[in-house]
Amino acid sequence: MNNILQYFLFFFLFFFISTNAQKILKIQIDSIKKNESNKEKIHLLTNLLQQQDTLKQAKELGYLYHNLGLVYRQSKKIKKAISLLKKAVFIYNKHNTNTINQSRVLLILCYEEIGNINLENKMLVEIINDNRKDISTSYAYKKLALLKIGKGDYHTAFKYLNILLSNKALTKNITDELTIRFMFIEIYAKMYESISDVNKNNNDLEIVKLHQTIIEKKISISRFNKEYLYPMYNNIGIIYDANKNYNQALKLYNKAYNHYLQKKDTVRFVYGAMNIGILNSKLKKHKIAKKYYQKVINESLDIEQIAAAYNATGYYSDKLSVDKKIFYFQKAINIILSKQFNSETSFILPKIKEIKDTSAPQDILTFLIDLANQYINTFKEKKEKHYLYKAKETLYLIDELVSLIRYESNSELSKLFWIQRGVNTYMLGVEVCYLLNKPDEAFYFMEKNKALLLQENIKNLQAKLALEIPKKIIEREYTLHYQQIELNRKLQRNPNNSKIRELYASENKTYVTFMDSLRQKFPNYVKVKKKIKTITLSKVIEKYTTNTNCFIEYILNEDSGYGLFCSKGEKIVFKIKDVKKLQSDLTLLKKLATKSLLNKDEINSYRNFGNLVFHKLFPFKNALSKITDKKLLIVSDHTLQNLAFEVLQTSLEKPISESYLVNNTEISYLQSFSVFEQIIQKKNTPKYKILGVAPYQFQINDLPELTGSDKSMKVIKQYQSSKILTKDNSTKNIFLKDFNNYEIIHINTHAGLDSLTKEPWIAFRDKKLTLNEMFGIENQANLVILDACKTNDGNLAIGEGIINLSRGFFYNGTQSVLASLWNVNEKSGNTILNSFYKNLQEGKTKSKALQLAKIQYLKTHKNIEILPYYWAAFTLTGNTDNIILNKNNFYTELFIIGIILFVLFYFYRKQTV
């Protein structure tokens, strides 16, 4: 007993001495910190460290490492500081000490000083994942937002700021809130400040104005003074400017400029001068503009602003010849790169690494785009081909830079922003290749113009599936991910809505918790991020052209258009003439094609437009003969994606029903060859043949009953291994449970676009399934038939195509989709689909089965029923191979039932005897 008591007393005494020793250590450290000399501090703290038992790693030892690291950083000995601060973080982490974030922040500052953005980013994420409600966590979100802005990942920056804005613990006072709102406005300005056109969004301006109103209302009760309003006014001016509200933009620019001029703030007033100069150039007031540009060049200390002034001089000058303008763009690029350059120096395009290492890759991108345009303008005036080769070289560099920025972005919306930013340069690339007669390179730029985000997402999803992660986990991640995207959008539109902010905070917490658990269980899954490759024209020709197969691909915008036609042994790159007129003709053609009744004059107009459009889209010699009796694969673009090429009129002499292109050619469509190559990488293994879904009646308000659904389902019942979901069995959940097992999925229902978000949806008996909900849900379908109205309809995202329901099915495994471009007439739609199934059963390919079904319809109908509205809505996108279909054999089934009854009767008699 005495031994135990002695042991206890010894342990207590040791603990008491040890605890006090640690307190004494902290007092010693705090005393040394008061010393004025960093050199002396390092000496004393190092001596103190040498006296410690570093193996015990008490939390006060972490405090010692932290302070020694701090002094080394102050002494500009960054590598030593990093080493010590890492040890502090390690010890603090062991003791779960709240002060750990102070050491992490110091580490971040050290990484920033040596320019290691990756380690800086990693430590910021570590702070956020630790989920402490302190000032360091708030700092980490803001700092991450700034890093994302620097990389052009604007929408991920919005996400971080929205998390802060929706978290009361991290936004405790008005000053914190206003800081975030200032940052929101700064990001929007960054997105819109490019000289070259970007895609404007009026909703962005409304969001910015809302932030402005709140800032102006609350700034007097914050720690900010009104000085902070002037950079905001300059930023908002940029957004008004981009939306062509020049009067309001100039008013805001002058407000900021005159304030800084009065304050003699030479650092900041040049920003206003730059913007005022560009605005005057847009208003053709070139003398005034030149004065402001020169002011920036002479007085600014900011090389980015000086470079922008040179670039703007070249872009807007009305006095310089086309070849002289080139110098100013080259000068701007070299200034950012800190290279000496004058009119006698030969210009060399920078390497991608040089651009990446600068602080302003987005600015260089703008200058490169302007340079490429100017090379082409100079060629058009001087007819010297070497300018075209310089333009082509520049355009390849632009493509590489846009791809890099896009790849480094984490948000889909940021990726889409940069895809759209590159669209016009891809058109320029095709134009250059057309002028140089380089069809292979023209094809490259055409493919880079299409569905890159879809291709990347498919590749990433397939990489995740290959890791054999349970499908429920993948589906859960995608569900949470797209809920986050949607809430992020809502919060952007309603930044002061407390309910949305609370919901966003809750959903973000759920998402972060889920991803943390996923990171621990499947570390490789979280890291999946695959680069995409564009297929070459030579591979496409080898794979897709034969004596009977050809293809045509387009690139189009509001002003320009080109195409590439390839058949066996032939490549023709062509220009589409008068594209503005074509766009107008396409609008009228679509309007007439989707009307159920046309008078004689309207029919004549339709035929004329249909014939004009055919000749504009197939302008090469003997075009009709080259595609007649051939299988034609079409990769359309822009508004052409709303066109059913089958309805084009090849002749004005023949009757209308005989003049449709569908009579000549078997047609199918692709989003792009590169996307399709990614889709077919997945090998589907469905268990059953056909799943038919027809709710008939709906529990959703405002959706009317579909009276003809039973007829389309009766056709499906004829085939072996088929299942029909109707009435109470046609709910959303039952469909999602079943649809992964079938080769053909046929959905006869209502579809549409959400009135607010414009997101596509398809209806089941009880609920709607949205496009975002479909992402990540794998299926095994070879063919999906969307037998509903406007299932191929959706938002046209420039550079991505139409964001429609088909996209969702392709994303998660479907090989081909049969969908409608306009409201389907129920009777004629059922007739065509019945024939389509019959043709499939007879061994025809999907594209041939659809062509023959349409031709059969035209031959057996007359009067108004031969108008496109009745027969042409359905188009086939994707794989065209045949599908084996076998009908149920009535006599075989009857024989089997007879055998079963006979056996049952035999055993019954045997038991009764």
VENCORVEN-V180390 format. One record per residue. N is the residue number from 1. RES is the residue in three letters. SS is DSSP state (H for helix, E for strand, - for the rest). Layout:
BEGIN
N;RES;SS
N;RES;SS
END
This chain:
BEGIN
1;MET;-
2;ASN;H
3;ASN;H
4;ILE;H
5;LEU;H
6;GLN;H
7;TYR;H
8;PHE;H
9;LEU;H
10;PHE;H
11;PHE;H
12;PHE;H
13;LEU;H
14;PHE;H
15;PHE;H
16;PHE;H
17;ILE;H
18;SER;H
19;THR;H
20;ASN;H
21;ALA;H
22;GLN;H
23;LYS;H
24;ILE;H
25;LEU;H
26;LYS;H
27;ILE;H
28;GLN;H
29;ILE;H
30;ASP;H
31;SER;H
32;ILE;H
33;LYS;H
34;LYS;-
35;ASN;-
36;GLU;-
37;SER;-
38;ASN;H
39;LYS;H
40;GLU;H
41;LYS;H
42;ILE;H
43;HIS;H
44;LEU;H
45;LEU;H
46;THR;H
47;ASN;H
48;LEU;H
49;LEU;H
50;GLN;H
51;GLN;-
52;GLN;-
53;ASP;-
54;THR;-
55;LEU;-
56;LYS;-
57;GLN;-
58;ALA;-
59;LYS;H
60;GLU;H
61;LEU;H
62;GLY;H
63;TYR;H
64;LEU;H
65;TYR;H
66;HIS;H
67;ASN;H
68;LEU;H
69;GLY;H
70;LEU;H
71;VAL;H
72;TYR;H
73;ARG;H
74;GLN;H
75;SER;-
76;LYS;-
77;LYS;-
78;ILE;H
79;LYS;H
80;LYS;H
81;ALA;H
82;ILE;H
83;SER;H
84;LEU;H
85;LEU;H
86;LYS;H
87;LYS;H
88;ALA;H
89;VAL;H
90;PHE;H
91;ILE;H
92;TYR;H
93;ASN;H
94;LYS;H
95;HIS;H
96;ASN;-
97;THR;-
98;ASN;-
99;THR;-
100;ILE;H
101;ASN;H
102;GLN;H
103;SER;H
104;ARG;H
105;VAL;H
106;LEU;H
107;LEU;H
108;ILE;H
109;LEU;H
110;CYS;H
111;TYR;H
112;GLU;H
113;GLU;H
114;ILE;H
115;GLY;-
116;ASN;-
117;ILE;H
118;ASN;H
119;LEU;H
120;GLU;H
121;ASN;H
122;LYS;H
123;MET;H
124;LEU;H
125;VAL;H
126;GLU;H
127;ILE;H
128;ILE;H
129;ASN;H
130;ASP;H
131;ASN;-
132;ARG;-
133;LYS;-
134;ASP;-
135;ILE;H
136;SER;H
137;THR;H
138;SER;H
139;TYR;H
140;ALA;H
141;TYR;H
142;LYS;H
143;LYS;H
144;LEU;H
145;ALA;H
146;LEU;H
147;LEU;H
148;LYS;H
149;ILE;H
150;GLY;H
151;LYS;-
152;GLY;-
153;ASP;-
154;TYR;H
155;HIS;H
156;THR;H
157;ALA;H
158;PHE;H
159;LYS;H
160;TYR;H
161;LEU;H
162;ASN;H
163;ILE;H
164;LEU;H
165;LEU;H
166;SER;-
167;ASN;-
168;LYS;-
169;ALA;-
170;LEU;-
171;THR;-
172;LYS;-
173;ASN;-
174;ILE;H
175;THR;H
176;ASP;H
177;GLU;H
178;LEU;H
179;THR;H
180;ILE;H
181;ARG;H
182;PHE;H
183;MET;H
184;PHE;H
185;ILE;H
186;GLU;H
187;ILE;H
188;TYR;H
189;ALA;H
190;LYS;H
191;MET;H
192;TYR;H
193;GLU;-
194;SER;-
195;ILE;-
196;SER;-
197;ASP;-
198;VAL;-
199;ASN;-
200;LYS;-
201;ASN;-
202;ASN;H
203;ASN;H
204;ASP;H
205;LEU;H
206;GLU;H
207;ILE;H
208;VAL;H
209;LYS;H
210;LEU;H
211;HIS;H
212;GLN;H
213;THR;H
214;ILE;H
215;ILE;H
216;GLU;H
217;LYS;H
218;LYS;H
219;ILE;H
220;SER;H
221;ILE;H
222;SER;-
223;ARG;-
224;PHE;-
225;ASN;-
226;LYS;-
227;GLU;-
228;TYR;H
229;LEU;H
230;TYR;H
231;PRO;H
232;MET;H
233;TYR;H
234;ASN;H
235;ASN;H
236;ILE;H
237;GLY;H
238;ILE;H
239;ILE;H
240;TYR;H
241;ASP;H
242;ALA;H
243;ASN;-
244;LYS;-
245;ASN;-
246;TYR;H
247;ASN;H
248;GLN;H
249;ALA;H
250;LEU;H
251;LYS;H
252;LEU;H
253;TYR;H
254;ASN;H
255;LYS;H
256;ALA;H
257;TYR;H
258;ASN;H
259;HIS;H
260;TYR;H
261;LEU;H
262;GLN;H
263;LYS;H
264;LYS;-
265;ASP;-
266;THR;H
267;VAL;H
268;ARG;H
269;PHE;H
270;VAL;H
271;TYR;H
272;GLY;H
273;ALA;H
274;MET;H
275;ASN;H
276;ILE;H
277;GLY;H
278;ILE;H
279;LEU;H
280;ASN;H
281;SER;H
282;LYS;H
283;LEU;-
284;LYS;-
285;LYS;-
286;HIS;H
287;LYS;H
288;ILE;H
289;ALA;H
290;LYS;H
291;LYS;H
292;TYR;H
293;TYR;H
294;GLN;H
295;LYS;H
296;VAL;H
297;ILE;H
298;ASN;H
299;GLU;H
300;SER;-
301;LEU;-
302;ASP;-
303;ILE;H
304;GLU;H
305;GLN;H
306;ILE;H
307;ALA;H
308;ALA;H
309;ALA;H
310;TYR;H
311;ASN;H
312;ALA;H
313;THR;H
314;GLY;H
315;TYR;H
316;TYR;H
317;SER;-
318;ASP;-
319;LYS;-
320;LEU;-
321;SER;-
322;VAL;H
323;ASP;H
324;LYS;H
325;LYS;H
326;ILE;H
327;PHE;H
328;TYR;H
329;PHE;H
330;GLN;H
331;LYS;H
332;ALA;H
333;ILE;H
334;ASN;H
335;ILE;H
336;ILE;H
337;LEU;-
338;SER;-
339;LYS;-
340;GLN;-
341;PHE;-
342;ASN;-
343;SER;-
344;GLU;-
345;THR;-
346;SER;-
347;PHE;-
348;ILE;-
349;LEU;-
350;PRO;-
351;LYS;-
352;ILE;H
353;LYS;H
354;GLU;H
355;ILE;H
356;LYS;H
357;ASP;-
358;THR;-
359;SER;-
360;ALA;-
361;PRO;H
362;GLN;H
363;ASP;H
364;ILE;H
365;LEU;H
366;THR;H
367;PHE;H
368;LEU;H
369;ILE;H
370;ASP;H
371;LEU;H
372;ALA;H
373;ASN;H
374;GLN;H
375;TYR;H
376;ILE;H
377;ASN;H
378;THR;H
379;PHE;H
380;LYS;H
381;GLU;H
382;LYS;H
383;LYS;-
384;GLU;-
385;LYS;-
386;HIS;H
387;TYR;H
388;LEU;H
389;TYR;H
390;LYS;H
391;ALA;H
392;LYS;H
393;GLU;H
394;THR;H
395;LEU;H
396;TYR;H
397;LEU;H
398;ILE;H
399;ASP;H
400;GLU;H
401;LEU;H
402;VAL;H
403;SER;H
404;LEU;H
405;ILE;H
406;ARG;H
407;TYR;H
408;GLU;H
409;SER;-
410;ASN;-
411;SER;-
412;GLU;H
413;LEU;H
414;SER;H
415;LYS;H
416;LEU;H
417;PHE;H
418;TRP;H
419;ILE;H
420;GLN;H
421;ARG;H
422;GLY;H
423;VAL;H
424;ASN;H
425;THR;H
426;TYR;H
427;MET;H
428;LEU;H
429;GLY;H
430;VAL;H
431;GLU;H
432;VAL;H
433;CYS;H
434;TYR;H
435;LEU;H
436;LEU;-
437;ASN;-
438;LYS;-
439;PRO;H
440;ASP;H
441;GLU;H
442;ALA;H
443;PHE;H
444;TYR;H
445;PHE;H
446;MET;H
447;GLU;H
448;LYS;H
449;ASN;-
450;LYS;-
451;ALA;-
452;LEU;H
453;LEU;H
454;LEU;H
455;GLN;H
456;GLU;H
457;ASN;H
458;ILE;H
459;LYS;H
460;ASN;H
461;LEU;H
462;GLN;H
463;ALA;H
464;LYS;H
465;LEU;H
466;ALA;H
467;LEU;-
468;GLU;-
469;ILE;-
470;PRO;-
471;LYS;H
472;LYS;H
473;ILE;H
474;ILE;H
475;GLU;H
476;ARG;H
477;GLU;H
478;TYR;H
479;THR;H
480;LEU;H
481;HIS;H
482;TYR;H
483;GLN;H
484;GLN;H
485;ILE;H
486;GLU;H
487;LEU;H
488;ASN;H
489;ARG;H
490;LYS;H
491;LEU;H
492;GLN;H
493;ARG;H
494;ASN;-
495;PRO;-
496;ASN;-
497;ASN;-
498;SER;H
499;LYS;H
500;ILE;H
501;ARG;H
502;GLU;H
503;LEU;H
504;TYR;H
505;ALA;H
506;SER;H
507;GLU;H
508;ASN;H
509;LYS;H
510;THR;H
511;TYR;H
512;VAL;H
513;THR;H
514;PHE;H
515;MET;H
516;ASP;H
517;SER;H
518;LEU;H
519;ARG;H
520;GLN;H
521;LYS;H
522;PHE;-
523;PRO;H
524;ASN;H
525;TYR;H
526;VAL;H
527;LYS;H
528;VAL;-
529;LYS;-
530;LYS;-
531;LYS;-
532;ILE;-
533;LYS;-
534;THR;-
535;ILE;-
536;THR;-
537;LEU;H
538;SER;H
539;LYS;H
540;VAL;H
541;ILE;H
542;GLU;H
543;LYS;H
544;TYR;H
545;THR;-
546;THR;-
547;ASN;-
548;THR;-
549;ASN;E
550;CYS;E
551;PHE;E
552;ILE;E
553;GLU;E
554;TYR;E
555;ILE;E
556;LEU;E
557;ASN;-
558;GLU;-
559;ASP;-
560;SER;-
561;GLY;E
562;TYR;E
563;GLY;E
564;LEU;E
565;PHE;E
566;CYS;E
567;SER;E
568;LYS;-
569;GLY;-
570;GLU;E
571;LYS;E
572;ILE;E
573;VAL;E
574;PHE;E
575;LYS;E
576;ILE;-
577;LYS;-
578;ASP;-
579;VAL;H
580;LYS;H
581;LYS;H
582;LEU;H
583;GLN;H
584;SER;H
585;ASP;H
586;LEU;H
587;THR;H
588;LEU;H
589;LEU;H
590;LYS;H
591;LYS;H
592;LEU;H
593;ALA;H
594;THR;-
595;LYS;-
596;SER;-
597;LEU;-
598;LEU;-
599;ASN;-
600;LYS;H
601;ASP;H
602;GLU;H
603;ILE;H
604;ASN;H
605;SER;H
606;TYR;H
607;ARG;H
608;ASN;H
609;PHE;H
610;GLY;H
611;ASN;H
612;LEU;H
613;VAL;H
614;PHE;H
615;HIS;H
616;LYS;H
617;LEU;H
618;PHE;-
619;PRO;-
620;PHE;-
621;LYS;-
622;ASN;-
623;ALA;H
624;LEU;H
625;SER;H
626;LYS;H
627;ILE;H
628;THR;-
629;ASP;-
630;LYS;-
631;LYS;E
632;LEU;E
633;LEU;E
634;ILE;E
635;VAL;E
636;SER;-
637;ASP;-
638;HIS;H
639;THR;H
640;LEU;H
641;GLN;H
642;ASN;H
643;LEU;-
644;ALA;-
645;PHE;H
646;GLU;H
647;VAL;H
648;LEU;-
649;GLN;E
650;THR;-
651;SER;-
652;LEU;-
653;GLU;-
654;LYS;-
655;PRO;-
656;ILE;H
657;SER;H
658;GLU;H
659;SER;H
660;TYR;E
661;LEU;H
662;VAL;H
663;ASN;H
664;ASN;-
665;THR;-
666;GLU;E
667;ILE;E
668;SER;E
669;TYR;E
670;LEU;-
671;GLN;-
672;SER;-
673;PHE;H
674;SER;H
675;VAL;H
676;PHE;H
677;GLU;H
678;GLN;H
679;ILE;H
680;ILE;-
681;GLN;-
682;LYS;-
683;LYS;-
684;ASN;-
685;THR;-
686;PRO;-
687;LYS;-
688;TYR;E
689;LYS;E
690;ILE;E
691;LEU;E
692;GLY;E
693;VAL;E
694;ALA;E
695;PRO;-
696;TYR;-
697;GLN;-
698;PHE;-
699;GLN;-
700;ILE;-
701;ASN;-
702;ASP;-
703;LEU;-
704;PRO;-
705;GLU;-
706;LEU;-
707;THR;-
708;GLY;-
709;SER;H
710;ASP;H
711;LYS;H
712;SER;H
713;MET;H
714;LYS;H
715;VAL;H
716;ILE;H
717;LYS;H
718;GLN;-
719;TYR;E
720;GLN;-
721;SER;-
722;SER;E
723;LYS;E
724;ILE;E
725;LEU;E
726;THR;E
727;LYS;H
728;ASP;H
729;ASN;H
730;SER;-
731;THR;-
732;LYS;H
733;ASN;H
734;ILE;H
735;PHE;H
736;LEU;H
737;LYS;H
738;ASP;H
739;PHE;H
740;ASN;H
741;ASN;H
742;TYR;E
743;GLU;E
744;ILE;E
745;ILE;E
746;HIS;E
747;ILE;E
748;ASN;E
749;THR;-
750;HIS;-
751;ALA;E
752;GLY;E
753;LEU;E
754;ASP;-
755;SER;-
756;LEU;-
757;THR;-
758;LYS;-
759;GLU;-
760;PRO;E
761;TRP;E
762;ILE;E
763;ALA;E
764;PHE;-
765;ARG;-
766;ASP;-
767;LYS;-
768;LYS;E
769;LEU;E
770;THR;E
771;LEU;H
772;ASN;H
773;GLU;H
774;MET;H
775;PHE;-
776;GLY;-
777;ILE;-
778;GLU;-
779;ASN;-
780;GLN;-
781;ALA;-
782;ASN;-
783;LEU;E
784;VAL;E
785;ILE;E
786;LEU;E
787;ASP;E
788;ALA;-
789;CYS;-
790;LYS;-
791;THR;-
792;ASN;-
793;ASP;-
794;GLY;-
795;ASN;E
796;LEU;E
797;ALA;E
798;ILE;-
799;GLY;-
800;GLU;-
801;GLY;E
802;ILE;E
803;ILE;E
804;ASN;-
805;LEU;H
806;SER;H
807;ARG;H
808;GLY;H
809;PHE;H
810;PHE;H
811;TYR;H
812;ASN;-
813;GLY;-
814;THR;-
815;GLN;-
816;SER;E
817;VAL;E
818;LEU;E
819;ALA;E
820;SER;E
821;LEU;-
822;TRP;-
823;ASN;-
824;VAL;-
825;ASN;-
826;GLU;H
827;LYS;H
828;SER;H
829;GLY;H
830;ASN;H
831;THR;H
832;ILE;H
833;LEU;H
834;ASN;H
835;SER;H
836;PHE;H
837;TYR;H
838;LYS;H
839;ASN;H
840;LEU;H
841;GLN;H
842;GLU;-
843;GLY;-
844;LYS;-
845;THR;-
846;LYS;H
847;SER;H
848;LYS;H
849;ALA;H
850;LEU;H
851;GLN;H
852;LEU;H
853;ALA;H
854;LYS;H
855;ILE;H
856;GLN;H
857;TYR;H
858;LEU;H
859;LYS;H
860;THR;H
861;HIS;-
862;LYS;-
863;ASN;H
864;ILE;H
865;GLU;H
866;ILE;H
867;LEU;-
868;PRO;H
869;TYR;H
870;TYR;H
871;TRP;H
872;ALA;-
873;ALA;-
874;PHE;E
875;THR;E
876;LEU;E
877;THR;E
878;GLY;E
879;ASN;-
880;THR;-
881;ASP;-
882;ASN;-
883;ILE;-
884;ILE;-
885;LEU;-
886;ASN;-
887;LYS;E
888;ASN;-
889;ASN;-
890;PHE;H
891;TYR;H
892;THR;H
893;GLU;H
894;LEU;H
895;PHE;H
896;ILE;H
897;ILE;H
898;GLY;H
899;ILE;H
900;ILE;H
901;LEU;H
902;PHE;H
903;VAL;H
904;LEU;H
905;PHE;H
906;TYR;H
907;PHE;H
908;TYR;H
909;ARG;H
910;LYS;H
911;GLN;H
912;THR;H
913;VAL;-
END
